[in-house]
């Protein structure tokens, strides 16, 4: 079972990630909170909206948030899959969701989620993380406290450091 960190603390999880079987089929339960692949959402959107329980969508690396279009307002969670260490497209997807599309729901990272990325993921707009099995929860949580001050603007801190300092000096 994946370990979940949400809003910088270990949390219980009601979401079930649904994957297609080798034949391409996907079994969707009638009730409960599920996260389905983007293609499944696009194919079965109306049926998924009518089921008992909440439905979220997961995006693979090459799938950008623009593929969700007007559906963003209906989705309580968007999970972004990191296929390997070198795949950073999910960082851009999260930032686009927050800044360009105004998405306010939960953005979850899964797949190759490692401790070293977590603070940067948060700065891009992620608020929950399914850790890999080999990642220790306490060690991962410590990543959020490693950089108490950041220079660049981000989703979590829209003003760069020089502007924050100037505002403080002028106050």
N, C-alpha and C positions, 0 to 999 in steps of 0.2 A: 504494500500500500504506500502510495506517495506521501511524503511529508509536506504539509502545507504551511507556508508562512503568509499571513495576510496582515497588512498594515503594521509591519514590524513585530509581529508576535505569532507564535504557533497557534493555529486555529483548527477547529473542526471543519469538516468539508462535507457539504451535501451534494456536490456536483459529481456526476459520473461522466467520464470522457468516453465517447463511443467511437469506435474505429470500424472501418469496413473490413470484412473478412477477405481472404485471398480471391474470392469470386467477385468481390465488389459489393456484396450485400451488406446491409447494416440493420441490426435488430434494435428498434427503438421501443423502450418500455412505454406503457400507457400512462404511467405516472412517475413522478420524481424529477429532479433537476438533472438535465443532460446537456452536454456540450457536443455538438455534431460538427463534422467537417463542412467547410463552406459549400462544397458541391451538393451535399445532402440538404443543406438549408435552401439552396437555390432550387433544387428539384422538388422539395416537399414542404415549402414554406407554409402554405395554408394549413396542412395537416399538423405541422409542428406547433403552430399558433393555437390550434384547437385542443391540444392534449392537456391533461392535468399535470401541473408542474411547470417549472420554468425551462426555457431553452436558450442556450448560448451557442456561439459559433467559434470554431477554431480555424485560424489562418495558418497555412504553411508559409515558409519563407518567401516564395515568389508571389504569394497572394497578398495584395495590398488592401488596406481598409476601404478604398474607393469601390471595391467589389460589393460592399454591403449597402452602399447608397443610402436610400431613405429608411432602410431597415434598422439603422443604428439606434434609433430611439426606442425600438422594441426589444433590444437585446440587453439583458441585465449583466452579461459577462461576455467578454471576447478573450479567448485564449490564443496565444501566439506561440507557435512551435519553433524551437531552435534545434535544427537537425544536427549541427556539429559545432565545434569550437570556433571555426572560422566564419560561421554564418551570422552576420550582424544585422541582417535586414529587419529582424524583429524590433530592434531598437528604433529604427525609422518608422516602422508601422505604429508603434505605441505613441511616439511623439506626434505623428500625423493624426492619429485618433484624437488625442487630447487637444492639440493646438489648431489644426485645420478643420477638423470635423466636430469639435466641441463635445466629444463623448465623455460622459460623466459616470458611466458604469464601471464595473470592475474589469481591469486588464490583467490577465494571468499569464505568466511565462511558464512553459513546460518544455520538456525534452532535455537538451544539454543546458541545464540551469546550474551554474556553478557560483560558488561563494564570491569569487573575485568580480563578478559582473553585477551583483545584486544592488549595490549603491547606484551604479550607473543606470541600471534598469529602472530603479525608482525615479531617478532624475528625468528619465524619458517618459514616465507616466505609468509604469507598472505598479500595482499595489498588492499583487499576490503572486506566489511562486510555488510550483510543485518542484521540490528538490529531487535531484537524482538520488538513487538508493545509496550511493557511496558518499553523499554529503551529510555531514553532521549538522543538526539543527542549531545547536548552540554556537558552533563555529560560524555558520552562515549568518546568524543574527548579529554577531560581532562586526560583520562587514559594514553595517549601517553607521557605526560609530567611528570608523577609521578616519574619515575626513570631516572634521567639524566645520570647516570653512571651505567654500568652493569659489572659484573665480568666475566661471561662466554662468550665464543665465540658463535656466532649465525649466521644465514643467513645474517642478516643486519650488523653485526659487527664480521668479521671472526677471529679477534685477541682477546684473553682474556685480561683483564685489565693489568695484570702484564707485558705482552708483549708490550702493548701500552705505558705503563709508561716507560719501559726500552728503547723503541725506541725514546721516547721524551727526555729522559735523555741523550742518546747518540748523539742526534742531535746537 
